[in-house]
Amino acid sequence: MSNRFLLRDALAEFPPYVPGKPPTTAPGLKPYKLSSNENHLAPLPGVVDAIAEAGQVPANYPDPKSTKLVADLAAHLDVDASEIVPGAGASEILSALTNITLEAGTSVVYPWPSFEMYPILASARGAQKRPVPLLEDGRHDFQGLVAAIDDTTRLILLCSPNNPTGPSVSTVELDGFMAEVPAEVIVVLDEAYFEFATDAEVVDGMAAYRKFPNLVLARTFSKAHGLAGLRVGFGVADPTIATALRQVIAPFSVTSAAQVAAVESLSRNDEVLVRAKEVAATRDQFEQDLSDAGLTVSDSQGNYVWVSLGDEDAQAFEEACAAQAVAIRRLSGGVRISVGPDEALDRVREVATAFVESRTA
Ligand SMILES: Cc1ncc(COP(=O)(O)O)c(C=O)c1O
């Protein structure tokens, strides 16, 4: 059967993207999904109305240039519209970035573990993957990243805050790193979760972007803005890079509903940031509680908490949460738990206490 169609052999080697599991049901318990880093808060007022209005004319294609969204983002970030590239989520921007830089014979350097799409996109372009293990505390190993660069390297991906481990990249780290990277190699700072970061040292992506012409930002409305289901994100890039990105992004990929919802949400950005900081406060307390319970947590700056566990324990922890109708994300080396409603986090707290007791009994 495998010879039936002329598919690329390389497909067999693609790492799979494993989406966050839906919660299992348990009698009498409301199910919660804490496995995809979604925003659990209700949509901002105005956003749902904007989506409903855009849905009135589904027969028409969206504005292919997302003109209003691009203009508003440019004004918000104080850049030229030519530097903003909208896409169907940050995922599409990341995909486009690999598309304009990678091919067979080139390499891409990125921290690992990090966002699961990085190796998938590298495989899709036929480039050599150079994952650089994170440091013990879940931070990027910048020395290791520098050492992995050679003259085949066309793209470097950084993730701040890092998904799944949580720490953000600091200004000092990024400045030092950029000084070591050849100026013609594109470095991506994936800031999908930057609104949740509270660490005083966290790099300000826009300030860094102004300093380094080869730095591209990938941002999204999926997380702090709570619009994951609509698929809208954007890149901020030097106009030359931005033009190349537009060449490979599918026309009309950002739907009308996504465009207006993002415009509306951006107009309420102050509220978005207040809510993100509330999520961050819940995250810090939750992290502290899990640590007090005896688990090893990292310093997360995203809307999730990372618990380091051996693979067997990670599976047992995931199963214990599932028995309480809470889906969390098990990955190599631990579990990632998205910040969700109090009731869901309380169940995980109880699981954590019982889990540690069972291990020390
Ligand atoms: C680090 C990181 N980057 C990018 C994305 C993609 O987000 P989206 O395509 O929903 O904008 C995600 C999604 O989980 C992520 O965790």
Ligand as a Chemical Component Dictionary entry (heavy atoms), coordinates in Angstrom:
data_LIG
# 
_chem_comp.id                   LIG 
_chem_comp.type                 NON-POLYMER 
_chem_comp.pdbx_formal_charge   0 
_chem_comp.three_letter_code    LIG 
# 
loop_
_chem_comp_atom.comp_id 
_chem_comp_atom.atom_id 
_chem_comp_atom.alt_atom_id 
_chem_comp_atom.type_symbol 
_chem_comp_atom.charge 
_chem_comp_atom.model_Cartn_x 
_chem_comp_atom.model_Cartn_y 
_chem_comp_atom.model_Cartn_z 
_chem_comp_atom.pdbx_ordinal 
LIG C1 C1 C 0 5.264  28.681 21.836 1  
LIG C2 C2 C 0 4.122  28.678 20.888 2  
LIG N1 N1 N 0 4.245  29.322 19.724 3  
LIG C3 C3 C 0 3.254  29.370 18.848 4  
LIG C4 C4 C 0 2.057  28.746 19.094 5  
LIG C5 C5 C 0 1.005  28.782 18.036 6  
LIG O1 O1 O 0 -0.087 29.477 18.423 7  
LIG P1 P1 P 0 -1.232 29.857 17.404 8  
LIG O2 O2 O 0 -0.958 29.210 16.108 9  
LIG O3 O3 O 0 -2.486 29.402 18.026 10 
LIG O4 O4 O 0 -1.142 31.349 17.300 11 
LIG C6 C6 C 0 1.866  28.055 20.289 12 
LIG C7 C7 C 0 0.610  27.349 20.560 13 
LIG O5 O5 O 0 0.423  26.652 21.498 14 
LIG C8 C8 C 0 2.932  28.015 21.208 15 
LIG O6 O6 O 0 2.830  27.348 22.355 16 
# 
loop_
_chem_comp_bond.comp_id 
_chem_comp_bond.atom_id_1 
_chem_comp_bond.atom_id_2 
_chem_comp_bond.value_order 
_chem_comp_bond.pdbx_ordinal 
LIG C1 C2 SING 1  
LIG C2 N1 SING 2  
LIG C2 C8 DOUB 3  
LIG N1 C3 DOUB 4  
LIG C3 C4 SING 5  
LIG C4 C5 SING 6  
LIG C4 C6 DOUB 7  
LIG C5 O1 SING 8  
LIG O1 P1 SING 9  
LIG P1 O2 DOUB 10 
LIG P1 O3 SING 11 
LIG P1 O4 SING 12 
LIG C6 C7 SING 13 
LIG C6 C8 SING 14 
LIG C7 O5 DOUB 15 
LIG C8 O6 SING 16 
# 
